[in-house]
Amino acid sequence: MNHVKSEHDIMGKTKIQLLYLLNPNFIALFALHVLCNIKTAMKSISTNPFLITGYQGPDYFCDREKETASLMSALKNGRNITLISPRRMGKTGLIKNVFYYIQKENKSAACFYLDIFSTQNLQEFVSLLGRSVLGKLDTLSQSTLKSLFSFFKSCRPVIGADEITGMPSVTLDFIPERSEETLKEIFTYLNQSGVECYIAIDEFQQIMEYPEKGVEGLLRSYIQFTPNVHFIFSGSKKHLMESIFFSIKRPFYQSTQKLFLAPIPYTPYREFAKKLFDERKKTLQENIFHEIYQSVKGHTWYMQYLLNRLYSLPQQTPTIELLHTLIQEIIQEEEYTYQTYFQFLTSNQIQLLKAIAKEEIVNEINSATFIKKYDLKGASSINVALKSLINKEFVLKEQQGYIVYDRFLAIWLKGLV
C-alpha cells in the first residue's frame, strides 16, 4: 500500500513539475531570465584577447585550420575521431572550434562536450552522459516531456532548472545496478531523435579505470548502431589511448580516424599574436615572441598564459627585460607548488628530472654520456625512475625524446642545476 502511495506521490509531483514548466508565466519569466544571462555573458567577455580558459569564437582561436578541416571532414562523412595530445595543448579549444563551425553550417546539429576525467565508474559516466544530452535535442515542449517520461524504463527523468543558468534541464534518477540498461536507452534516444549529434568525450582513457568489465565493448556495441551520432574520443595519456584504439585485441581497434595534436607552428602563432596586439594599439616585437615560443616550445596553454600576462602590462611595447622579469615572477608564484612536488619524488627521480630539464630534451636517456654528465646511477635505476616520472606526468615522451611536461617547472628546474 505504501509502495502504491509512493508511486502516486511521485507521479503527482512530476505532473506538478510539468504544469509549472509549461505555464505561460513561467515561460515569459524564463525568456526574460535568458536575455539577462546573454547580456551578462556579453559584458563578461574578457578584454584580454589571449584566452587561457574557455572558447569565445574563432577570432580568439589560433590557427589549427588544418586540424579543424580534418575533424569536420571526418565527422561529416561518418568517421569518428581519436584525438590525442599532451595536456594543455589545446584539445578542448579545437573541439569547441569544430563545434562552432559545425553549428554554423547546420544550425539544427546538436554538439555535446563531456569531460569524464572525474568519473569513477560506469554509473557516473551514464549519469554525466544523460545530463548532457537529455532534453537538448528539442525544446522542452509538452510532447517532448511526455516522450521522455514514456521512453526510459530503467530510470526516471527528473525535470528541474539549472542552478547556474536557470534553464530547464533533465537529469536521470536511476538505479546504479541498471546502468547498462540506461546507457542503451540513452543511445536509442539519440538514434531515434533523427538529429545529427556530435559528442566529444574528453579524457576518454578514464574508462580503463572503471571497475566494471567490458565497458569498451559495451560502448562500441551501441556506438556502431547510431549513424546519426558522431564521436570525438580525446585523451592526454598517449599510452592508454593507444592501448584502447591501436590494439588489435580491443573493441575500438580501427574504429576511428586518428589525429595527434602537435604545437601550433611558429609563423601562424606569431601572426595571430601580433594581430591581436596591433588591433589594440600595442606592439609585440619579433624577438619578444621568439623568446616566448622558444621558452615553452610552443606549448599552447603556456604560450597563451605568457601572452596574456605580457598583454596585461601597462607598457605599449614590452621589452625583452620586461619579459624576463615576467617569467621570473611566474616561476616565483609557482615555486611553493614545485617544492611540494619534491616531497612525492625519490632522490633518483628528482636528479633525473633536473637532468632532463637542463638538457631540455633527451633522446638517448641511457647513454653513457648523459649518465656521466649528470652523475646519474645505472641504466636500470634510470629506467625505474623514468617510468614513475612518466606515470606521474612529470615527464613526457615525445617523438624527439623525453621532456619535462610542465614548461614552467622545466624553467624552474634549470635554475636548480
Secondary structure, 3 states (H helix, E strand, C coil): CHHHHHHHHHHHHHHHHHHHHCCHHHHHHHHHHHHHHHHHHHHHCCCCCCCCCCCCCHHHCCCCHHHHHHHHHHHHCCCCEEEECCCCCCHHHHHHHHHHHHHHHCCCCEEEEEECCCCCCHHHHHHHHHHHHCCCCCCCCHHHHHHHHHHCCCEEEEEEECCCCCCEEEEEEECHHHHHHHHHHHHHHHHHHCCCEEEEEECHHHHHHCCCCCHHHHHHHHHCCCCCEEEEEEECCHHHHHHHHCCCCCCCCCCCEEEECCCCCHHHHHHHHHHHHHHCCCCCCHHHHHHHHHHHCCCHHHHHHHHHHHHCCCCCCCCHHHHHHHHHHHHHHHHHHHHHHHHHCCHHHHHHHHHHHHHCCECCCCCHHHHHHCCCCCHHHHHHHHHHHHHCCCEEECCCCEEECCHHHHHHHHCCC
